[in-house]
């Protein structure tokens, strides 16, 4: 099976216990956390977003805004592979306006913030190098960090015609993959990618994120040999690195520091579903509540996931104003909060080497409140059948309860 960049990275995680460094959670403590999250959600709706920015002297929560810069390989069995142009999924060009990396940088820079752009290091297998270099150079010149993202499946375009799906399938199976591959092969693939990033950005990368989060223990060995100290692929309880590193806690081991994506549990009617922090999902109130919970529970580092196409929809194109507004409000919230700051991977690395305890944190995995999940479906009712079904099911359940109450009242009082 070919991996599609977006969908493959969004596999839902299954809930599984992990030996977190946070205090063990009993059923009662979990219920309390749930109630706490719900209470905070209610307050978040009532309270205006205002803090004294002057008081930002000792921020305790560092937020890394990370943007995966990539196009989809767009493969189907029937049609082969036709990646869209760079101007589409990376620059987000629509009617002369750029809603991709340029707008993401504009919004960050508006508040004197900078992000980390994880660029697919194998784009040169399909696109002209001058075109890639122009994108990367702009990011660097504007003061952002460029790091190493590996969609190594793109390497197959060197050997296969884009319409030849069978050739690509064979290439992916036999050669161009990381997780599960030998150290020699991973080293070859990763060194090639690291050198590409160095050539395009002018700086050898210090951080790595696997395409579709793909990375295993052997990848760590290869990164160590290649001198890339930061790993950003751990994104859930089921990840291949989750038995080696805790989620939600920056942890160093044998020369590699794992910086996990911020993970939380989302309440559903029957269970908590693990999700990672992505600008494309949730409402602003959910993001705000998650950040406050991170702060309250002793997390020190929170990694936000974005893509170069986060402000465009696959079906409707650019712009996706809802996502743009959500990101802008999130940055405003962090900017105004006295205990939060945004940093890039370069800043993170130099500060972490000085004082690792400032970034390690509790490893706690917070729970997003059920109330906010319902609220999200309510405000996004018309955007997908899932939201509409979720709300309709709740309305139906409330009606059933009301009818049942009315029936009981009638039986008791109107005998
Ligand atoms: Zn990716």
Boltz pocket constraint, residues with backbone or C-beta under 6 A from the ligand:
constraints:
  - pocket:
      binder: B
      contacts: [[A, 5], [A, 9], [A, 68], [A, 70], [A, 149], [A, 151], [A, 210], [A, 211], [A, 212]]
      max_distance: 6.0
